[in-house]
Amino acid sequence: MGTPPRWQDRRPGRGVLGTVLLLAGFGVGVLSAVSPPITLGVCCVLPLVVWVWIRPAVAAYLLIALTPLTAGIDRGRVLPVLRPYEALALVVGGALAVRGVVMMRTRDITSLRLGRVELSMVLMALTSSVVPLLWMAVRQREITSDDLLYSLVMWKYLALYAIIRLSVTTVEQVRRCLWLSVAAACAVAVIAILQALRLFGVPELLAIYYAPFGNTGALNRARGTSTLALSAATGDLMIYNLAIVAGLMMRTRRNRVVLAAAAALLVCGVLSSAQFSSAIGLVVGMICIAVITAAPALLFYFLLAAGVGAGALTPVISNRLRGFSSASGLPVSWTGRLHNLRTYFWPQLFSDWNFVLGVRPTARVLVPTQITGYVWIESGYTWLLWGGGIPLLASFLFFVYAAASRGWRAAREGRDAVSVAGTAAFVAVMVTAVLMAFDPHLTYRGSADVMFMLLALAVPVAARPGVATGGHDRRRPGFEGRKVTWGGVPA
């Protein structure tokens, strides 16, 4: 039949992209006469949209690399309403959504396969938003803007998961995502260590953009809040990426020295957070890593790194342990946490059957005497009952089961980058489940984003849109035609 003409060989969607760019160019010309600042913003966004349209995986690369570095910037500090990484997710997500509609019209992509993990995430989103808001409406309680914003949190993570899941379609892209995550986490670790040791004016530099709710005093407590503006979230991020490093070390002989250095740096990053919960999470994470990789010897190396890190961070650790010399024998943060729960949350939660369907989505109460003006719920499982009652608690437990199962299977049934993502996802979910006893780690900015990203990366390539199930990923160099299988129903 011969070779088709070049005009018939164009990739689907390019004509639509060209039309959109022409219209956008006309719109920018008109807008420049009305509002130059908005025009500048549009000119910055348009190239990003085109880049993501042509190379969808760029959306995942940007989010994974930039989220840990910008998550601690408060809403309204740089952009109105949104944090910078949320605005980035909105832009790249919108570009992918429009592109997806065009590709579906041309039958260029397959439908997204859903499983237990996706179902559990949808259930958590519903039970943390629709259920409590309806319950408040029935009881004629005022629904505030805070309630509406907090009710969107799990939907945000669901959208982030979808962006990563739909944009990353090859094992090679998964591998790049993992290395970007480790690189970003190492940068966060360096900043956290320098901040905790109060070196090179790092606390003062962070105060410009990363002071939580404008509270610059929080940056001078010898705790590594880094670019997440939250020390516990910094510890979580380090642990999750330590699992990535361990997975890479177990599956490749290359870059061993670099990976070993990264592991030591991440362990020091955990210790620099000066959080007891982070130390517990590190122990839980190390045990989970040793179990899922079937390499108990890793525990020795992790403990050695922890010992070296403890020596280097002696001023930070000794300052934290000094809290046990108080009159009560417990750190003020512990007694304050218990006081807040007993005073502001538990009485209302466990009265009038509020624990059944929750009190309200907002995870904080207004207390003018506090520096930030609020008191937050410092108990993850209390937050689940407060924000959505028994349905949200049950949805979270289902999520832990489904997500841990996905991570375990991905880690144990493969030897590629997806299995590394499965290892890290399993560790992240188990650490989160344990640390929820202390704080709502499920929604911690920066670290929770990474956990949901890892879950998206842990989906086998054969189950991703654009890849034939049970086929070969021929787009990955050196793949050698190995068949990618999942072993049954997707988790």
N, C-alpha and C positions, 0 to 999 in steps of 0.2 A: 504493500500500500504506500510505501515511501515514507519519507520523513515529514512530519507535520510542519507547517510554516512556523516561523519564530513567534508570530503574534498569537498562535494557539498554545505556545508552551510557557506562557507567563504564569507565575505562581498566583493562585487564587487570592484575591484581596488586594493585590497591588493597585488595580484600577480604582477600587474604593479608597485606598489610602491616598492616591493622587488627587482624587476629587476632594477629599477632606482637606488635604493640604492647600489646594487652591482656594477653597472656601475660607480656611483659616487665615491664609495670607490676606485675603480681601478683608476679613474681619479685623485683623491686626492693624491694617492700614486705617480703617475707620476708627478703631478704638484709640489709636495713637493720638488722634486729635481731641479725644474726650478725656482720657485719663492715662498719662504717660506711665505712672507707677504700675498700674494694672497691665499695661502693654508690655512692660519689662518682664513682669511675672509670666505672662503668656508666652513671651519669646523664650523664656527659660524652660517652660514646661513642654512646648512643642517638640524640640529636639529629643527630649526624653521619651515622649509618646511615640515618635517615629522609631527610635532605637528599640523600644520594647515591642513595637509592632513587627519589626523585621527580625529581632532576636528576642523572643519571649523570655528565655532564660535570664536575660539581663535583669528582669524584674526581681527574680529570686536573688541574684548576686548582690544587687543594690540593697535590698532589704536586709539580707543576712549580714552584710558588711557594715551598714550604717546604723541599724537599729541599736546595737549595744553602745555606739558612740554618741547617739543623740537622744536616747530614751529618757534621760534625766532632765531634759530641758522642759520647763513648765509650759503648759498651754498659755498662750498670750504673750510669752516672752519674745518669741521670734515671729510666730504666726498667730492670728486670731483663732480661738477655739481649739485648734488642733496642735499636737506636738509635731515637730518636723517629720519624724518617721511615720506618723499617722498620715500626714499630708502626702508623703511619698507613696505610702501604700494605697491611698485613695487615687492618686494619679496613675500609677502602674496598674492597679486593679481595674480602673476604668478603661485603660487602653486595652488590657487583655480581654475585658468583657465585650467591648465593641468588636475586637478582632475575632473573638470566639463566635459571635453572632454571624459575622461574615463568613467564617470558615464553615460553620454549620450549614449555611445556605448553599455552599459549594461542596458539601459533604467531604470536606478535607480533614475533619477530625472525627474521632469516635466519641461516644458518650462517656461520661465519668462514672466509673464503677464505685458504688457506695457499699460500705460494710458497717461492722459494729462500731468502729471508732467514730466514723462520721455520724452515725445515729446517736451515739452517746454525746457528741459535741452539740448536736442540734437539741437534744433533750436538756443539756445544761443551759444552753442559750434560752430556751423557752421557759424553763423553771426558774431562771434568774431574772426574767423580765416580764413575760406575759402573766405568769402565775401570781407573783407578788403584787403587780400593778392591778390586776383584776381583784385580788383580795383586798387591796386598799380601797378600790372603788366601791366594793360591796360594803365595806365598813365605813365608808364616807370619810376616809382619811385624806388629807391634802397631799397631792402628788406634786413634789417640787421638781425644779430643774435638775437638782442633784440626783433625784430618783431616776429621771429619764436618762441622764448621762451614765449612771452606774448600770442601768439595765442594758446598755449597749456594749458593755465590756466583753461578754462572752461572744457576742455576735462579731465583734472586732477580731477576736482570735479565730473564729470560724472563717471569716473572710481572708485573714492572713494565711491560714492553712490552705484554703482554696487557691490562693495566688501561687503559693509554692508548689502545690500539687499539680496545677495545670501548666505551669511554666517550665518545670523541670521534667524532661522526658527521656534522658539518657543517663547511663551510669557515669559517663564522663562528667556530665553536668552536676550530678550528685557529688562526685569527688571534689569538683571545684567549690561547690557550696560548703562542704565540710572544711576545706582548707581556709576559705574566707572566714568562716565562723571562728576557727582557732586563731587566725591572725587578729581578728577584731577583739577576741577575748584576751589575747596576750597584751594588746594595747591597753585595754581596760585594766588589766592586772598591774601593769607598770605604773599607771596613774594612781591606782588604789594604794600601792605600796609606798610610793612617794608621798601621797597625801597622808597616809597613816603615820609615816615617819616625819612628816612636816618638812620635807626637803624641797629646795629649789622653788619655793613660793607656790607650790601646786595648789594648796587650799585656797589661796587668794585668787589664783587663776580660775579655779572651779566656781568661785563665788560669783563670777560674772554671769554665767549662764546656768549653772547646775546647783544653785541653792534651792532646796525644796521649799516651795511656797515663800521664797524670799528669805528664809531663815539661814543666814550665813553662819550662825553659831553652830549649826549642825555639821559644818565642814571642819571644825576645829576640835573634834572629840577623839582624835587618834583612832578613827575608824575609816576604813576605805570605802567611801560611798561611790567614788570615781564618777564616771559619766552616766551612771544609772541613778545617782542622787539617792541611793538606798543601799545600805551596807549588806543587808540580808540578800537582796537581789544580786549584788555583786558576787557574794559567795556562791549562790546558786549557779550563776553563769559560769563561774570557774569550774564547778563540779561537772556540769553538763559537757563542757568542752574538754575536760580531763578524760571523760569517757570516750570522746571522739579521738583524742590522741592515743589512748590505749588501744582502741580498735584499729587505728592505722598502724600502730607499731606491731600488732599481732598479725597483720595481713600484708605487710610489705617490708622488704629489707632496705628500701631506700629511705634516705632522710632520717635515719635512726637518731643521729646526733641532734638534729634540729627538733625532732619530736621529744627526745629526752629533755632537752632544754625547755621546751614549751611546757612539758608536764611539771617540771620543777617550778617554773614561773607561775603556773596556774595554782599549784598547791600553796605557794607563798601568797598568791592573790586571795585564796580562801582565808588564810590566817590573818591577812591584813584587814579583812572586814571586821575582825574583833567581835564576831557574833558567836555565841554559844551554839545557836541553832545551826550556823554554818559549819562549825566544828563537828557537830553531830551528823550533819548532812554529808560531810567529807568522809566520815567513817562508814556511813551507810553506802555512799557512792563507791568507795573503794571495795567494800565487800561485794556489792552488786557487780562491779567490773570483774573482780576475780572469779565470781560464779559464772557469769554469762560468757566470759572468754575462756573458762576452764583453765585459767593460769593463776594459781594461788601465789606463784612467785612474784607477781606484780605487787602484792601487798608489801613485800619487803622493800621494793624500790619506792613505793609511795610513802611508806613510813620513814625511809631514809630522807626523802625529799622534805617531808613534814618536819623532821628533826632539824635539818639544815635551815629550813624556813623559820622555825621557831627561834633558832639562835639568832638569825638576822633580824627578826622582828621582836626581840625580847622587850624593848620599851613598850611596844603596843600591847603585848600579851600581859606583861606585869601590870600595866595600867588597868587593863580589863579585870584581872584577878583581884585587884585592890578593892573591888566592890564587895567582896565577901567579908571585908573587915568592918562592915557597917554594924550598927547596933542590933539589927535583926539577923545578921549573919548571911544575908542575901543581897545581891546587887539591887540598887534602887530601881533599875529597869524591870526587874522581876516583880518586886513588890508593887511598883506603879502599874504594871500590866494587870496584875490580879485585882488591884483596887479599881481600875477602870472597868474591868469586866463585871465586877460585883456591883459597881455603882451605876454605870450607864447602860449596860446591855443585858445581863442575865435577868434582872428583875422584870424587865418588859418582855424579854423573849419567852420566859417560862410562866407568864401570866396570860390569862384570857385565851389560852390555846394558840398563842401566836407562833409557837414552834412548828405547828402543823403545816402552815402555808407561808410562813415567814412574816417578818415585821414590815420591811421595806427594802428596796434594792440598795439604798445608800448605805455604805459601810462605815459611816462616821456620824458623829453627833456634834452639834455646835457647842463649844465650851469656850467662852470669851477669855477665860483665865489662861488658856494655853497659848504658847508662843505663836503657833500656826492658826489658832482659833478653833481647832477641831481635836477630837479624840477618835482615833481609829480602832476598829476591832482587831485586837492582837491575839486572835485565835482562829485558825482556819476553819475548824469544824463548827465553831460558834458562828462564824460568818456564813457558812453554808445554810445553817438553820435560820439565821437572821434574814438572809437575802432571798431565800426560796423555800424554807421549811424542809420537811421530810422529802418532798419530790426532788429538790436540788441535791440534798445529801445522797439520795439513792442514785441520782444521775451521775454524780461524781464517782461513787463507788463503781458503777458500771463502766465509767470512762477509764478508771484505773485498771480494771480487769481487761477491757478491750485493748487499751493502748499498750499495756505491759505484754499482753499476748502477741500483739503485732511486732513489738520490738524484739521479743524473744525469738519468734519464728524467723524474722528477717536476719537476726544475728546468727542463728544456729544453722540456717539452711543455705547460706551463701558465703562467698569469700571476697565479694567485691565491695564497692563503696556503699551500696545499699545496706549491706550487712553491718557496716560500721555505723551508719545512721541508725539502724535497728538497735545496736548496742547502746548508743548514746540515748536513744529514745526510751529504752527500757530503764536505764539508770535514772534519767530525768523524772520519769513518772514515779518510780519507787521512792526517790528522794523527796519528791513533792508530797506523796502520800504520807510519808513519815513527818515531814516538817509542817504539814498542815495542822498538826497538834499545837504549833506555836503561833504561826501567822498564816494569812491567806496567800501562800506562795503560788497558788494556782493563777493568781492575777497580778503577780509582781511584774512591774514594767521591765522590759528588757529580757529578763530571764524566762518569764512565761512565754514570751514571743518565740524565743529560741526553742523551747520545748515543743511547741506546736509546729514550728518549722521542721524540727527533727522527725516528728511523727509523719509529716508530709513526705519527707525524703526517704523514710523507711518503707514506703510503698514499693513493691517490686516493679521493675521497669515494664514487665509484661502486662501489668494492670494499669499502666498510665495511658491517658488519651494519646492517640497518634501512634501507639505501638500495638501490634497484633498480639493478642493473648496467646501465650505458649509459643511465640515465635522467637526470632533472633534479633538482637539489637545491633544491626549492621552499621549503625551510625557511629558506634564507638570504635575507635582505632584499636586494633589488637584484641578485639573481643573473641576472635577465632570461632565465631558461629556457635558459641555455647548456648544451649537452650535455657531460657529464663522461666522458671516455674515458681508457683506460690504454694502449692500443696493444698488445694481445696478452696473453700470459700474465703474471700478476703476478710481480714480482721478489721 
